[in-house]
Amino acid sequence: MQVIVNFYSYLKDLTGCAQLKETIPDGSTLEDCFKTLSSRFPKLRAMDKSVLMAVGVDYQERSFLLKQDDEVSFFPPVQGG
């Protein structure tokens, strides 16, 4: 199945893109998707424990089951100022 993946803030710099379409196996979770992308973009691995994940407009647990054409977003940890 295909999902749309958005990268925000410095995750765009780590991947070199703001958005892409990713093909993942049916039954994949957010965690599976992130691991697949970490293989393609090794610099993402350092963010594994802290990245925030959303599907549509809602933050989701890593165990969230993805479906065809979901829009996934990955965010770095929130920074204050």
N, C-alpha and C positions, 0 to 999 in steps of 0.2 A: 504494500500500500504506500501511498505518498502522503507526506505531511509537509506543511510549510513551516520553516524554522526562521525565527527572527533573533538576531543577536543585538544586545543593547550595550551602550557605554563602551568600556574598553574591551568587552568581548568581541566587538566588531574588529578591533585592532588585532586581537589574537587570531581571528579566523580570516581576516581580510575581506569580509563581506558582512552586509547588514541582513541579508535574507537569502535563503536558498530553499529549493525543494529537495527533500530527502526521501529515498525509497527505503522502507524498513519492512521487516516481516510482519505479517498479520499477527495480532496478539502482543505486539510490542508495548512496553511501558515507557514512561518518560525517562526512566533510568536507562533502559535499553537504547533509546534514541540518543541520549547524552553520551553513552559509551561508544556508540557507533561514530558519532561526530568527533569524539576525543581521539579515536583511531585515525581519523582523517586530519584532524587539527590537534597535534600532540600538546600544544601549549594550553589547551583547555583542561588537560588533566590536572593541572595545579589548582583549578577552580572546583574540582569535583565535590568537595565537602561544603562549599559555601555558595554555590550558584543557586539562585532562585528560579523556579520553573513555573510557567503558567500555560494553560491551554485556553484559547479564547481570551477572555478578560479575567479569568479566575486563577489564582495561584492553586497549584495542585501538589499532592504528594508524589514522590518519585514512583510510586507503585500504580499511578493512574494509568489505566488502559487506553491507549490511543486508538483512534479509528481513522479511516480514510478521510483525507482533506482537513484534518485538524490543523489549527494554527498554533504552533508551539513557540513560546518565547523564553529565552534565557537571559537572566539579569545578574549582574554582579551584586555582591552584598550592598545593602543600603549604606550610603555615606551621609553623614551629617555635617553641618557647618555653622 
